[in-house]
Amino acid sequence: MSALTVDPAPGHGREWDDLVRIWEETDAPEGCKVEIIQGIITVSPPPSKDHNTTAELLQRRLYGVIPEDWGIYQTLGVSVPGRAGLYIPDLVVVPRAVATGPGNRVPAEEARLVVEITSQANANANHDRIGKVHGCAEAGVELFLLLDPWHSGRPTATLHGEPDGGTYRVLDTVEYGEKLTLPEPFGLDLDTGIFPVG
């Protein structure tokens, strides 16, 4: 199943607050993810078991290297109003103080790492590969890790970093099975061979 796209209203003059209000009021089936991507509200089906396993395996490794006062979240909204975006990354690492308190989202620039894992649905994968990468770069997210088991038949992991002028530099791209290094403050040599394919 691919993402369902819901145009928030006719015309292109929707204000950010109106988009967020519609996002908050969208009644999606349990387990579905509701996001705003380039001004469009999208509803994606629940992720597959392999997708969840990939997130869990990475999260387990990240806990061993992050500072004690940081957290790893799977359902926290990351707000990118400059790109008309409100993403729910598969994993986001932020200082715990930023994620504490009322509400369900944080400013993207507070994220230390955003992780997206592509799904088989082409529309969802393209949001992860293009829209969210550009949105996070523009917001100044330090690192963006794209785990892409559906990349042209060759599962890949791509680490984006050093955001500048709304674009990232690709720090490394490896095929699953090779090692990818997340730089400090993570200092993690990640064996991508642990992730399921498909």
Protein Blocks (a to p, Z undefined) as FASTA:
>chain_A
ZZddddfbgcjkbcfklmmmmmmmpccdehiacddeehiacddddddfklmmmmmmmmmm
mmmmgcfkbccdfkbccddfknopacddfbdcddfklmgcedjbdcfklpmbdcddddfb
lklmmmmmmmmmmmmmmnopabacdddfkgghiacddddehieehiacdfbdcdehiacd
dddfklpacdfklpcgZZ
